[in-house]
Amino acid sequence: MTDAHPADPTPPDTTPEVLRLTAFAATPEGGNPAGVVLEAGGFDDAALQAIAAEVGYSETAFLVDPAIDGDERHVRARYFSPTAEVPFCGHATIATAVALAEQRGPGPFTVETPVGPIVIETTRDGDRMLAAFTSVTPDVRVPDEGVADDLLALLGLSPADLDPRFPLLESFAGNWHPVVAVASPATFDAFAFDPAALRALMDRRGWRGTVTVMHAPAAGALDPRASVPSSAPAAPAPAAPAELEVETRNLFPVGAITEDPATGSAAASLGGYLRHLGALTPPARLTIHQGRHVGRPSLLVATIPAAGGIRVEGTATPIP
């Protein structure tokens, strides 16, 4: 990762170097693997897709312009899963930023993506390089009629399984992600789905990111009114907390993959969703645990301002 990048762009008739890093790892064995190609200029869509399929990770990031107008801190990226182009990928963006910072030095980078420019800050912390991106401004919408029922049926869930504090909505911060909040930790751990059927629904709905399934702390941990007897006078509504810790499962059936161990775009979308609901008081901190169910524990931290994009931070390390 520390070798200098070639002075000339990689010719399109050769195979580019693919860096392999794991992003957002909570343990040495955790995180989400991403491919990173720092010199992808001149490769057509078919070649980029073929490389991503060969790498086999949920996403590979390609710098199709590694220095816009000669500025090495302003680059253009595209993202491909093993089967299709993805508008944005958070964990591959973190991995790309760490790889760039190792080569070009820490500091800010601007990455032009299909969803707009993403500003990334990189800093060195001892022997680690940290990176944080700020997403595009999130948007939240109600699913079309019948979509929530179809999704719950595919997950083997019913409306009674959901956490009433968090309605099923779709949230965008680069990709659209439906957010399904499950009330019971046992149900959260045990639900299952048919990958092909879920992929078909995701394709029909244009969900290019993941399906986010969340479990949040019990009501008493978020709402002081939960411990007040029903006969007591009604208490004023408490202020929403400024910090929240949740666990997510991000479903992403593509190729041999069914569940993503760490999803930066989903973390940003979840931050926008919680802000939309008023479930957090900005500036807020959201800590997300992910990847336990696929044996790759991951940790993502999102900072949620009162308006604008969501900041997601993490690190990435080379995969031997």
MARGU-650108 format. One record per residue (C-alpha): x, y, z; residue in three letters. Coordinates in steps of 0.001 Angstrom, whole numbers, plus 500000, padded with zeros to 6 digits. Layout:
XYZALA
...
//
This chain:
500000500000500000MET
502967502300500453THR
504417501830496955ASP
504200504899494762ALA
501521504726492095HIS
502699504537488496PRO
503464507838486820ALA
501446506943483721ASP
497865505670483604PRO
497487501918483294THR
496946501026479633PRO
493442499664479044PRO
494760496378477579ASP
496480495347480840THR
495151494174484174THR
495403496904486810PRO
496710496387490319GLU
493887495663492734VAL
494458496597496365LEU
492456494576498881ARG
491558496204502195LEU
489037495594504956THR
487154498651506193ALA
485444499374509528PHE
486986496343511261ALA
486173495965514950ALA
488665493064515241THR
491586491935513046PRO
489272489379511431GLU
486407491842510984GLY
485367494586508635GLY
484134494587505073ASN
486603493687502306PRO
486823496064499361ALA
488823496105496190GLY
490507499385495236VAL
491973500174491817VAL
493860503457491933LEU
494599503564488182GLU
491453502647486234ALA
491501505288483503GLY
490831503915480032GLY
488950500790481119PHE
485435500452479732ASP
482380499358481721ASP
482721495718480683ALA
486316495596481893ALA
485475497248485212LEU
482594494831485732GLN
484810491851484899ALA
487468492970487387ILE
484865493446490143ALA
483442489995489438ALA
486901488448489632GLU
487692490231492906VAL
484402488931494293GLY
483943491420497111TYR
480633493187497613SER
482169496247495929GLU
485346497339494202THR
486168501044493798ALA
487829502268490603PHE
489540505634490280LEU
488665506364486677VAL
490409509732487036ASP
493147509583489715PRO
493927513302489460ALA
491273515618488038ILE
492985518503486206ASP
496275517261487660GLY
495089517606491281ASP
495978514365493112GLU
493579515250495933ARG
490614515473493573HIS
489676512136492016VAL
486747510460490280ARG
485476507038491369ALA
483026504421490197ARG
481865501386492167TYR
480976497897490951PHE
479586494882492756SER
480280491466491192PRO
477135491879489075THR
476379495590488544ALA
477519499171488991GLU
476578500728492345VAL
476062504505492652PRO
477985504788495917PHE
479762502510498382CYS
480837503778501791GLY
483247501046502870HIS
485032501069499504ALA
485274504871499755THR
486938504569503173ILE
489312501933501784ALA
490123504140498782THR
490780507163500980ALA
493136505195503230VAL
495021503853500205ALA
495298507358498739LEU
496433508851502047ALA
499139506207502413GLU
500477507153498980GLN
499820510884498831ARG
499781511865502500GLY
496911512498504935PRO
494562515426504524GLY
491379516114502581PRO
490339514444499344PHE
487353515143497142THR
485929512107495363VAL
483568512718492462GLU
481019509874492470THR
477869509110490453PRO
475811510623493320VAL
477906513783493605GLY
481142514943495237PRO
482126513314498532ILE
484610515084500796VAL
486883512765502774ILE
489179513734505629GLU
492151511463506351THR
494411511639509398THR
497154509440510816ARG
496618507987514290ASP
499841506182515240GLY
500246503370512739ASP
496647503656511511ARG
495210505895508845MET
491714507120509671LEU
489203508325507098ALA
485823510025507342ALA
483465510898504510PHE
480496513245504554THR
477572511908502568SER
475270513787500270VAL
472234515274502048THR
469937512374503021PRO
466354511952501915ASP
463635509770503452VAL
460443508499501865ARG
457511506172502565VAL
457647502960500496PRO
455051502527497783ASP
451901500688498785GLU
452484496987499369GLY
456293497197499332VAL
456689496987503117ALA
454406493934503242ASP
456365492238500461ASP
459685492935502189LEU
458502491693505583LEU
457111488522504016ALA
460469487786502370LEU
462200488213505746LEU
459675486020507532GLY
458595488965509679LEU
455228490493510499SER
454284494031511565PRO
454097492709515155ALA
457868492007515008ASP
458723495644514340LEU
459818498290516831ASP
456955500808516892PRO
459393503687517510ARG
460954503245514085PHE
458590502944511098PRO
459633501088507976LEU
460865503790505598LEU
463353504125502758GLU
466374506350503374SER
468921507725500925PHE
472467509027501421ALA
473941507837498142GLY
471854504674497778ASN
468260503936498774TRP
468085501620501789HIS
464840500369503327PRO
465158500440507121VAL
463444497648509079VAL
463630497995512878ALA
463080494709514737VAL
461968494930518376ALA
463171491579519742SER
466891490735519792PRO
466002487053519367ALA
463991487791516230THR
466764490070514969PHE
469240487191515284ASP
466981484469513901ALA
465210485862510834PHE
466193484362507477ALA
465484485045503817PHE
465799483622500333ASP
468648485565498672PRO
467303485230495127ALA
463804486377496077ALA
465166489345498028LEU
467479490302495164ARG
464508490251492782ALA
462576492653495031LEU
465613494903495446MET
466099495070491687ASP
462430495884491123ARG
462572498663493693ARG
465921500081492550GLY
467550499424495930TRP
471165499384494773ARG
472455499378498363GLY
471487497072501208THR
468324496275503104VAL
469073497600506598THR
467624495617509506VAL
468198497360512848MET
467838496502516508HIS
467971499427518948ALA
468054499393522760PRO
464845498695524664ALA
462469501600525081ALA
463609502319528623GLY
467107503038527347ALA
465798505747525045LEU
462597507003526668ASP
462502507913530391PRO
458691507775530310ARG
458822503982529909ALA
459360503508533669SER
456534505851534741VAL
453354504000535917PRO
450403504506533592SER
448382506060536453SER
450952508809536982ALA
450419512242535409PRO
451695512459531869ALA
455296513623531773ALA
456521516072529171PRO
458113514439526170ALA
461811513878526910PRO
464474515247524652ALA
465821512732522185ALA
469310511489523117PRO
472441512869521514ALA
474006509392521351GLU
472636506044520273LEU
474193502597519891GLU
472500500046517631VAL
473207496799515829GLU
472385496287512164THR
472298493528509618ARG
472650494779506058ASN
471300492311503544LEU
473036492385500170PHE
472458489234498094PRO
474916489379495214VAL
476934486440493959GLY
478083484359496924ALA
477388487239499333ILE
474105487495501236THR
474895489896504088GLU
477314492824504203ASP
479619492988507263PRO
479980496808507226ALA
478091499307505100THR
479133502954505104GLY
476357504179502820SER
473779502418505012ALA
475303504040508115ALA
474847507467506520ALA
471314506586505427SER
470475505316508912LEU
471754508560510401GLY
469509510507508040GLY
466557508244508894TYR
466999508736512658LEU
467352512503512217ARG
464183512538510097HIS
462298510762512902LEU
463663513081515596GLY
465088510015517367ALA
468370511840518027LEU
469193515413519009THR
471869516834516684PRO
474754517116516774PRO
474457513423517551ALA
476702510376517545ARG
475487507043516209LEU
477530503902516901THR
476686500925514707ILE
477747497335515338HIS
477515495133512264GLN
478929491911510866GLY
478468489622513877ARG
476112487356511941HIS
478661486738509180VAL
481674486346511463GLY
483271489726510598ARG
482602492114513492PRO
482596495729512364SER
482183499131513969LEU
480942502285512254LEU
480550505725513822VAL
478307508364512273ALA
478105512010513296THR
474727513566512581ILE
474505517357512236PRO
471274519331512342ALA
471242519510508533ALA
473237518339505536GLY
475284515218504996GLY
476122512547507570ILE
479771512013508540ARG
480890508362508692VAL
484334507477510002GLU
486497504397510140GLY
489762502871509019THR
490924500250506547ALA
493767497757506692THR
495383495649503961PRO
494206492068503561ILE
497259489776503467PRO
//
